[in-house]
Amino acid sequence: MQALPRLLTGLLLALTLPLSSYAEEGTIRIGIIGPFTGKSSIDMGESIRGGARVFLQDINQIGGVMGRRIELVERDDQAKPELGVAMAKELVDKEKVVAVIGFANTGVALQAAKVFQDSKKPLIITAATGAAITKQYMPPAIPESYVFRLAASDNLQPSVILSDVIDKRKLTQIAILHDDSPYGMYGKENLMAELQRRKITPVALESFKVGDQDMTAQLAKAKQGGAQVVVVYCLGSEGAMVANSMSKIKLNVPMAGSWTLSQRSFAELAGNNAEGVRMPVTFIENDASNRSNDFVLNYFRINNVKSIPSAVAAAQTYDALRILTLALMQANTTDGDKIKLALEDMKYDTTSTVISRYKKPFSKNDHEAIARNMLFIGEIRRGKVAYAYKEDANSGLIVRTK
């Protein structure tokens, strides 16, 4: 395999530090939190956990970190904010984790992040994309933030979506549909801000509830307004209902949306109606590169599956754990303050990750690891996500730039 040797390069460098300097004993406990049961578990929750388990095997095969094995402590938030807070407190107070990775739902992360901020335990979010999650803890409002993210925030995705729709595809008659969750509302606000910057007014702006099955009434307004494209901000299952409703009323225009449309449930529920739908992604399961193939094959083997429900969430979780373990090595301690400082000023060149080559993934004033150049447009073809543009498929390992 190729992935493990590349991973070994950076990790073994740190492991050359004298083991006598490590006075602590036992495993290093890292929390993994997400919706492992319930609706959101089908795609994001299982993929967060699955990606973490791939990394766990890789890191422990080379002896762990600082001479100590890594232990993952999993907690299920069921996509419920109040339970997310309770599980966050349990990870910190009872399980004594040194840091936490995960969260799939913006509404859950918005409330639970405060637990880690107050306890000074670093949190790296790997699927929830609401921009407000990290923003609420950043300077100058909060002098020291412990909340990080390795996922494309909703400050970033709308500009990427609309750049493809407007600049590349020349579609300016845009209908926006969104769900009424915090995720959908924040996404809508950022889409509208980007359209306002471009001096474009949508021909329709409609909402629906999470769980709705029929969006024909909203789409009828889009059709009446002359929509050339429908842009959605919602979870994959509701996105599929939009695609199916478009077919019902014969609204034969392209559909685009946020990264959640890359999830397996969207393609499965929408069937043929998913064909051609586009979304911004950081990772594609069917990429032919060695690093992608290695990760995907290891994911299949370790999790005993034949496909990844949300390849983006899985890959982002793997990369977050990779960066966290390098921060632990750099800090040479499990102290939360020092891990945070290491994350903000990474000395190791993180050359071997699944998504990208991260140079300084975070800084004191920027806790977002994903930059615009790390996003590309995916497109559903024959039920699977593929590169919308050939040049992206041939781009190789991207170096993160801001």
Secondary structure by P-SEA (a helix, b strand, c coil): ccaaaaaaaaaaaaaccccccccccccbbbbbbcccccccccccaaaaaaaaaaaaaaaaaacccccbbbbbbbbbccccaaaaaaaaaaacccccccbbbbbccaaaaacaaaaaaaacbbbbbcccccccccccccccccccccbbbcccccccaaaaaaaaacccccccbbbbbbcccaaaaaaaaaaaaaaaaacccccbbbbbccccccaaaaaaaaaaacccbbbbbccaaaaaaaaaaaaaacccbbbbbccccccaaaaaaaccccccbbbbbccccccccaaaaaaaaaaaaaacccccccaaaaaaaaaaaaaaaaaaaaaccccaaaaaaaaaccccccccccccccccccccccccccccccbbbbbbcccccccccccccccccccccc
